[in-house]
Amino acid sequence: MTEQEFLRRIRVLSEHLVDDYYDGNEIDGDVKAIELLCHNFIEMKEMKEKDIEGNKI
């Protein structure tokens, strides 16, 4: 997932979160989806950095 894809996905998820909030719907699922997306993006970025460092050695 590129940073561009991450930003697109986070924008869509945040729009859903806001819509659900103002519609009076439960937002726990929306929040969990955003947390998971951010967690996965951070892990992926760390793995890429380790791969880059590993290739330098």
PDB file with one MODEL, atoms N, CA, C and O in Angstrom:
MODEL        1
ATOM      1  N   MET A   1       0.854  -1.171   0.000  1.00  0.00           N
ATOM      2  CA  MET A   1       0.000   0.000   0.000  1.00  0.00           C
ATOM      3  C   MET A   1       0.898   1.232   0.000  1.00  0.00           C
ATOM      4  O   MET A   1       1.771   1.382   0.855  1.00  0.00           O
ATOM      5  N   THR A   2       0.676   2.085  -0.946  1.00  0.00           N
ATOM      6  CA  THR A   2       1.445   3.326  -1.012  1.00  0.00           C
ATOM      7  C   THR A   2       0.826   4.366  -0.078  1.00  0.00           C
ATOM      8  O   THR A   2      -0.287   4.191   0.419  1.00  0.00           O
ATOM      9  N   GLU A   3       1.562   5.443   0.147  1.00  0.00           N
ATOM     10  CA  GLU A   3       1.018   6.517   0.983  1.00  0.00           C
ATOM     11  C   GLU A   3      -0.233   7.106   0.344  1.00  0.00           C
ATOM     12  O   GLU A   3      -1.168   7.495   1.044  1.00  0.00           O
ATOM     13  N   GLN A   4      -0.249   7.172  -0.965  1.00  0.00           N
ATOM     14  CA  GLN A   4      -1.419   7.689  -1.690  1.00  0.00           C
ATOM     15  C   GLN A   4      -2.638   6.801  -1.428  1.00  0.00           C
ATOM     16  O   GLN A   4      -3.731   7.304  -1.168  1.00  0.00           O
ATOM     17  N   GLU A   5      -2.449   5.481  -1.498  1.00  0.00           N
ATOM     18  CA  GLU A   5      -3.545   4.553  -1.225  1.00  0.00           C
ATOM     19  C   GLU A   5      -4.014   4.666   0.221  1.00  0.00           C
ATOM     20  O   GLU A   5      -5.212   4.645   0.500  1.00  0.00           O
ATOM     21  N   PHE A   6      -3.053   4.786   1.137  1.00  0.00           N
ATOM     22  CA  PHE A   6      -3.395   4.934   2.548  1.00  0.00           C
ATOM     23  C   PHE A   6      -4.254   6.177   2.759  1.00  0.00           C
ATOM     24  O   PHE A   6      -5.279   6.118   3.438  1.00  0.00           O
ATOM     25  N   LEU A   7      -3.840   7.289   2.183  1.00  0.00           N
ATOM     26  CA  LEU A   7      -4.589   8.536   2.341  1.00  0.00           C
ATOM     27  C   LEU A   7      -5.991   8.432   1.749  1.00  0.00           C
ATOM     28  O   LEU A   7      -6.949   8.959   2.315  1.00  0.00           O
ATOM     29  N   ARG A   8      -6.109   7.754   0.615  1.00  0.00           N
ATOM     30  CA  ARG A   8      -7.425   7.574  -0.005  1.00  0.00           C
ATOM     31  C   ARG A   8      -8.316   6.732   0.903  1.00  0.00           C
ATOM     32  O   ARG A   8      -9.483   7.061   1.117  1.00  0.00           O
ATOM     33  N   ARG A   9      -7.761   5.651   1.434  1.00  0.00           N
ATOM     34  CA  ARG A   9      -8.544   4.771   2.307  1.00  0.00           C
ATOM     35  C   ARG A   9      -8.922   5.454   3.614  1.00  0.00           C
ATOM     36  O   ARG A   9     -10.047   5.301   4.090  1.00  0.00           O
ATOM     37  N   ILE A  10      -7.999   6.203   4.194  1.00  0.00           N
ATOM     38  CA  ILE A  10      -8.293   6.882   5.459  1.00  0.00           C
ATOM     39  C   ILE A  10      -9.353   7.960   5.239  1.00  0.00           C
ATOM     40  O   ILE A  10     -10.189   8.193   6.111  1.00  0.00           O
ATOM     41  N   ARG A  11      -9.325   8.616   4.084  1.00  0.00           N
ATOM     42  CA  ARG A  11     -10.340   9.628   3.774  1.00  0.00           C
ATOM     43  C   ARG A  11     -11.724   8.990   3.685  1.00  0.00           C
ATOM     44  O   ARG A  11     -12.689   9.513   4.243  1.00  0.00           O
ATOM     45  N   VAL A  12     -11.818   7.868   2.988  1.00  0.00           N
ATOM     46  CA  VAL A  12     -13.103   7.176   2.843  1.00  0.00           C
ATOM     47  C   VAL A  12     -13.616   6.708   4.203  1.00  0.00           C
ATOM     48  O   VAL A  12     -14.788   6.891   4.532  1.00  0.00           O
ATOM     49  N   LEU A  13     -12.728   6.103   4.988  1.00  0.00           N
ATOM     50  CA  LEU A  13     -13.147   5.621   6.305  1.00  0.00           C
ATOM     51  C   LEU A  13     -13.573   6.763   7.220  1.00  0.00           C
ATOM     52  O   LEU A  13     -14.537   6.630   7.974  1.00  0.00           O
ATOM     53  N   SER A  14     -12.866   7.872   7.159  1.00  0.00           N
ATOM     54  CA  SER A  14     -13.233   9.001   8.020  1.00  0.00           C
ATOM     55  C   SER A  14     -14.560   9.615   7.578  1.00  0.00           C
ATOM     56  O   SER A  14     -15.331  10.084   8.416  1.00  0.00           O
ATOM     57  N   GLU A  15     -14.834   9.618   6.279  1.00  0.00           N
ATOM     58  CA  GLU A  15     -16.129  10.104   5.798  1.00  0.00           C
ATOM     59  C   GLU A  15     -17.258   9.218   6.313  1.00  0.00           C
ATOM     60  O   GLU A  15     -18.312   9.718   6.707  1.00  0.00           O
ATOM     61  N   HIS A  16     -17.040   7.908   6.309  1.00  0.00           N
ATOM     62  CA  HIS A  16     -18.036   6.972   6.839  1.00  0.00           C
ATOM     63  C   HIS A  16     -18.243   7.202   8.328  1.00  0.00           C
ATOM     64  O   HIS A  16     -19.372   7.169   8.818  1.00  0.00           O
ATOM     65  N   LEU A  17     -17.151   7.434   9.043  1.00  0.00           N
ATOM     66  CA  LEU A  17     -17.228   7.689  10.481  1.00  0.00           C
ATOM     67  C   LEU A  17     -18.084   8.922  10.766  1.00  0.00           C
ATOM     68  O   LEU A  17     -18.964   8.887  11.626  1.00  0.00           O
ATOM     69  N   VAL A  18     -17.827   9.995  10.050  1.00  0.00           N
ATOM     70  CA  VAL A  18     -18.581  11.234  10.258  1.00  0.00           C
ATOM     71  C   VAL A  18     -20.054  11.028   9.891  1.00  0.00           C
ATOM     72  O   VAL A  18     -20.944  11.474  10.614  1.00  0.00           O
ATOM     73  N   ASP A  19     -20.305  10.357   8.776  1.00  0.00           N
ATOM     74  CA  ASP A  19     -21.692  10.093   8.370  1.00  0.00           C
ATOM     75  C   ASP A  19     -22.427   9.291   9.435  1.00  0.00           C
ATOM     76  O   ASP A  19     -23.550   9.629   9.810  1.00  0.00           O
ATOM     77  N   ASP A  20     -21.794   8.227   9.920  1.00  0.00           N
ATOM     78  CA  ASP A  20     -22.424   7.397  10.945  1.00  0.00           C
ATOM     79  C   ASP A  20     -22.662   8.185  12.223  1.00  0.00           C
ATOM     80  O   ASP A  20     -23.698   8.027  12.869  1.00  0.00           O
ATOM     81  N   TYR A  21     -21.714   9.025  12.588  1.00  0.00           N
ATOM     82  CA  TYR A  21     -21.856   9.832  13.802  1.00  0.00           C
ATOM     83  C   TYR A  21     -23.070  10.753  13.702  1.00  0.00           C
ATOM     84  O   TYR A  21     -23.896  10.800  14.613  1.00  0.00           O
ATOM     85  N   TYR A  22     -23.173  11.479  12.601  1.00  0.00           N
ATOM     86  CA  TYR A  22     -24.275  12.427  12.451  1.00  0.00           C
ATOM     87  C   TYR A  22     -25.615  11.741  12.195  1.00  0.00           C
ATOM     88  O   TYR A  22     -26.669  12.320  12.460  1.00  0.00           O
ATOM     89  N   ASP A  23     -25.581  10.506  11.681  1.00  0.00           N
ATOM     90  CA  ASP A  23     -26.817   9.742  11.486  1.00  0.00           C
ATOM     91  C   ASP A  23     -27.253   9.032  12.762  1.00  0.00           C
ATOM     92  O   ASP A  23     -28.311   8.404  12.797  1.00  0.00           O
ATOM     93  N   GLY A  24     -26.440   9.133  13.808  1.00  0.00           N
ATOM     94  CA  GLY A  24     -26.778   8.502  15.076  1.00  0.00           C
ATOM     95  C   GLY A  24     -26.457   7.020  15.121  1.00  0.00           C
ATOM     96  O   GLY A  24     -26.947   6.305  15.995  1.00  0.00           O
ATOM     97  N   ASN A  25     -25.647   6.555  14.197  1.00  0.00           N
ATOM     98  CA  ASN A  25     -25.267   5.141  14.154  1.00  0.00           C
ATOM     99  C   ASN A  25     -24.072   4.873  15.055  1.00  0.00           C
ATOM    100  O   ASN A  25     -23.349   5.789  15.445  1.00  0.00           O
ATOM    101  N   GLU A  26     -23.882   3.621  15.371  1.00  0.00           N
ATOM    102  CA  GLU A  26     -22.732   3.193  16.173  1.00  0.00           C
ATOM    103  C   GLU A  26     -21.457   3.454  15.367  1.00  0.00           C
ATOM    104  O   GLU A  26     -21.406   3.167  14.171  1.00  0.00           O
ATOM    105  N   ILE A  27     -20.429   3.996  16.023  1.00  0.00           N
ATOM    106  CA  ILE A  27     -19.195   4.337  15.302  1.00  0.00           C
ATOM    107  C   ILE A  27     -18.012   3.455  15.706  1.00  0.00           C
ATOM    108  O   ILE A  27     -16.908   3.629  15.189  1.00  0.00           O
ATOM    109  N   ASP A  28     -18.233   2.511  16.624  1.00  0.00           N
ATOM    110  CA  ASP A  28     -17.123   1.668  17.076  1.00  0.00           C
ATOM    111  C   ASP A  28     -16.459   0.917  15.926  1.00  0.00           C
ATOM    112  O   ASP A  28     -15.233   0.809  15.882  1.00  0.00           O
ATOM    113  N   GLY A  29     -17.254   0.402  15.002  1.00  0.00           N
ATOM    114  CA  GLY A  29     -16.698  -0.321  13.860  1.00  0.00           C
ATOM    115  C   GLY A  29     -15.870   0.578  12.960  1.00  0.00           C
ATOM    116  O   GLY A  29     -14.828   0.170  12.446  1.00  0.00           O
ATOM    117  N   ASP A  30     -16.338   1.801  12.771  1.00  0.00           N
ATOM    118  CA  ASP A  30     -15.602   2.768  11.948  1.00  0.00           C
ATOM    119  C   ASP A  30     -14.259   3.106  12.587  1.00  0.00           C
ATOM    120  O   ASP A  30     -13.231   3.160  11.912  1.00  0.00           O
ATOM    121  N   VAL A  31     -14.286   3.332  13.901  1.00  0.00           N
ATOM    122  CA  VAL A  31     -13.056   3.666  14.625  1.00  0.00           C
ATOM    123  C   VAL A  31     -12.083   2.499  14.560  1.00  0.00           C
ATOM    124  O   VAL A  31     -10.888   2.695  14.342  1.00  0.00           O
ATOM    125  N   LYS A  32     -12.591   1.285  14.749  1.00  0.00           N
ATOM    126  CA  LYS A  32     -11.736   0.093  14.711  1.00  0.00           C
ATOM    127  C   LYS A  32     -11.101  -0.070  13.325  1.00  0.00           C
ATOM    128  O   LYS A  32      -9.929  -0.433  13.221  1.00  0.00           O
ATOM    129  N   ALA A  33     -11.862   0.193  12.274  1.00  0.00           N
ATOM    130  CA  ALA A  33     -11.331   0.079  10.911  1.00  0.00           C
ATOM    131  C   ALA A  33     -10.208   1.084  10.677  1.00  0.00           C
ATOM    132  O   ALA A  33      -9.202   0.755  10.048  1.00  0.00           O
ATOM    133  N   ILE A  34     -10.372   2.300  11.177  1.00  0.00           N
ATOM    134  CA  ILE A  34      -9.333   3.322  11.037  1.00  0.00           C
ATOM    135  C   ILE A  34      -8.092   2.928  11.830  1.00  0.00           C
ATOM    136  O   ILE A  34      -6.970   3.069  11.344  1.00  0.00           O
ATOM    137  N   GLU A  35      -8.296   2.432  13.058  1.00  0.00           N
ATOM    138  CA  GLU A  35      -7.160   1.982  13.875  1.00  0.00           C
ATOM    139  C   GLU A  35      -6.395   0.872  13.169  1.00  0.00           C
ATOM    140  O   GLU A  35      -5.165   0.890  13.131  1.00  0.00           O
ATOM    141  N   LEU A  36      -7.115  -0.091  12.611  1.00  0.00           N
ATOM    142  CA  LEU A  36      -6.479  -1.220  11.938  1.00  0.00           C
ATOM    143  C   LEU A  36      -5.721  -0.767  10.696  1.00  0.00           C
ATOM    144  O   LEU A  36      -4.606  -1.227  10.446  1.00  0.00           O
ATOM    145  N   LEU A  37      -6.314   0.123   9.924  1.00  0.00           N
ATOM    146  CA  LEU A  37      -5.641   0.636   8.729  1.00  0.00           C
ATOM    147  C   LEU A  37      -4.345   1.347   9.104  1.00  0.00           C
ATOM    148  O   LEU A  37      -3.311   1.137   8.470  1.00  0.00           O
ATOM    149  N   CYS A  38      -4.401   2.188  10.137  1.00  0.00           N
ATOM    150  CA  CYS A  38      -3.203   2.910  10.582  1.00  0.00           C
ATOM    151  C   CYS A  38      -2.146   1.944  11.100  1.00  0.00           C
ATOM    152  O   CYS A  38      -0.963   2.087  10.791  1.00  0.00           O
ATOM    153  N   HIS A  39      -2.571   0.965  11.884  1.00  0.00           N
ATOM    154  CA  HIS A  39      -1.644  -0.030  12.423  1.00  0.00           C
ATOM    155  C   HIS A  39      -0.951  -0.787  11.284  1.00  0.00           C
ATOM    156  O   HIS A  39       0.269  -0.954  11.297  1.00  0.00           O
ATOM    157  N   ASN A  40      -1.724  -1.236  10.314  1.00  0.00           N
ATOM    158  CA  ASN A  40      -1.156  -1.976   9.185  1.00  0.00           C
ATOM    159  C   ASN A  40      -0.204  -1.111   8.370  1.00  0.00           C
ATOM    160  O   ASN A  40       0.833  -1.592   7.913  1.00  0.00           O
ATOM    161  N   PHE A  41      -0.546   0.156   8.184  1.00  0.00           N
ATOM    162  CA  PHE A  41       0.310   1.057   7.419  1.00  0.00           C
ATOM    163  C   PHE A  41       1.641   1.266   8.134  1.00  0.00           C
ATOM    164  O   PHE A  41       2.696   1.252   7.501  1.00  0.00           O
ATOM    165  N   ILE A  42       1.594   1.457   9.450  1.00  0.00           N
ATOM    166  CA  ILE A  42       2.818   1.649  10.233  1.00  0.00           C
ATOM    167  C   ILE A  42       3.691   0.403  10.165  1.00  0.00           C
ATOM    168  O   ILE A  42       4.902   0.505   9.966  1.00  0.00           O
ATOM    169  N   GLU A  43       3.086  -0.780  10.331  1.00  0.00           N
ATOM    170  CA  GLU A  43       3.858  -2.025  10.253  1.00  0.00           C
ATOM    171  C   GLU A  43       4.478  -2.201   8.878  1.00  0.00           C
ATOM    172  O   GLU A  43       5.639  -2.595   8.765  1.00  0.00           O
ATOM    173  N   MET A  44       3.713  -1.913   7.832  1.00  0.00           N
ATOM    174  CA  MET A  44       4.227  -2.057   6.475  1.00  0.00           C
ATOM    175  C   MET A  44       5.399  -1.107   6.241  1.00  0.00           C
ATOM    176  O   MET A  44       6.398  -1.480   5.627  1.00  0.00           O
ATOM    177  N   LYS A  45       5.267   0.116   6.733  1.00  0.00           N
ATOM    178  CA  LYS A  45       6.330   1.104   6.566  1.00  0.00           C
ATOM    179  C   LYS A  45       7.597   0.663   7.305  1.00  0.00           C
ATOM    180  O   LYS A  45       8.701   0.803   6.779  1.00  0.00           O
ATOM    181  N   GLU A  46       7.440   0.133   8.520  1.00  0.00           N
ATOM    182  CA  GLU A  46       8.589  -0.358   9.290  1.00  0.00           C
ATOM    183  C   GLU A  46       9.261  -1.527   8.583  1.00  0.00           C
ATOM    184  O   GLU A  46      10.488  -1.621   8.572  1.00  0.00           O
ATOM    185  N   MET A  47       8.464  -2.425   7.991  1.00  0.00           N
ATOM    186  CA  MET A  47       9.035  -3.559   7.263  1.00  0.00           C
ATOM    187  C   MET A  47       9.827  -3.076   6.056  1.00  0.00           C
ATOM    188  O   MET A  47      10.904  -3.602   5.772  1.00  0.00           O
ATOM    189  N   LYS A  48       9.309  -2.084   5.344  1.00  0.00           N
ATOM    190  CA  LYS A  48      10.020  -1.544   4.183  1.00  0.00           C
ATOM    191  C   LYS A  48      11.338  -0.906   4.605  1.00  0.00           C
ATOM    192  O   LYS A  48      12.354  -1.063   3.929  1.00  0.00           O
ATOM    193  N   GLU A  49      11.318  -0.179   5.735  1.00  0.00           N
ATOM    194  CA  GLU A  49      12.541   0.454   6.235  1.00  0.00           C
ATOM    195  C   GLU A  49      13.576  -0.597   6.622  1.00  0.00           C
ATOM    196  O   GLU A  49      14.767  -0.414   6.367  1.00  0.00           O
ATOM    197  N   LYS A  50      13.138  -1.694   7.235  1.00  0.00           N
ATOM    198  CA  LYS A  50      14.060  -2.771   7.603  1.00  0.00           C
ATOM    199  C   LYS A  50      14.650  -3.418   6.359  1.00  0.00           C
ATOM    200  O   LYS A  50      15.837  -3.744   6.326  1.00  0.00           O
ATOM    201  N   ASP A  51      13.816  -3.605   5.329  1.00  0.00           N
ATOM    202  CA  ASP A  51      14.307  -4.176   4.077  1.00  0.00           C
ATOM    203  C   ASP A  51      15.354  -3.272   3.448  1.00  0.00           C
ATOM    204  O   ASP A  51      16.371  -3.752   2.947  1.00  0.00           O
ATOM    205  N   ILE A  52      15.112  -1.969   3.470  1.00  0.00           N
ATOM    206  CA  ILE A  52      16.066  -1.014   2.900  1.00  0.00           C
ATOM    207  C   ILE A  52      17.375  -1.060   3.681  1.00  0.00           C
ATOM    208  O   ILE A  52      18.454  -1.084   3.088  1.00  0.00           O
ATOM    209  N   GLU A  53      17.282  -1.072   5.016  1.00  0.00           N
ATOM    210  CA  GLU A  53      18.483  -1.146   5.848  1.00  0.00           C
ATOM    211  C   GLU A  53      19.217  -2.460   5.628  1.00  0.00           C
ATOM    212  O   GLU A  53      20.448  -2.486   5.603  1.00  0.00           O
ATOM    213  N   GLY A  54      18.479  -3.546   5.471  1.00  0.00           N
ATOM    214  CA  GLY A  54      19.088  -4.851   5.240  1.00  0.00           C
ATOM    215  C   GLY A  54      19.819  -4.922   3.919  1.00  0.00           C
ATOM    216  O   GLY A  54      20.830  -5.616   3.809  1.00  0.00           O
ATOM    217  N   ASN A  55      19.331  -4.223   2.923  1.00  0.00           N
ATOM    218  CA  ASN A  55      19.972  -4.213   1.610  1.00  0.00           C
ATOM    219  C   ASN A  55      21.225  -3.354   1.587  1.00  0.00           C
ATOM    220  O   ASN A  55      22.070  -3.524   0.708  1.00  0.00           O
ATOM    221  N   LYS A  56      21.364  -2.425   2.544  1.00  0.00           N
ATOM    222  CA  LYS A  56      22.540  -1.565   2.596  1.00  0.00           C
ATOM    223  C   LYS A  56      23.748  -2.303   3.148  1.00  0.00           C
ATOM    224  O   LYS A  56      24.890  -1.951   2.853  1.00  0.00           O
ATOM    225  N   ILE A  57      23.490  -3.326   3.947  1.00  0.00           N
ATOM    226  CA  ILE A  57      24.602  -4.042   4.603  1.00  0.00           C
ATOM    227  C   ILE A  57      25.301  -4.949   3.631  1.00  0.00           C
ATOM    228  O   ILE A  57      26.257  -5.630   4.000  1.00  0.00           O
TER     229      ILE A  57
ENDMDL
END
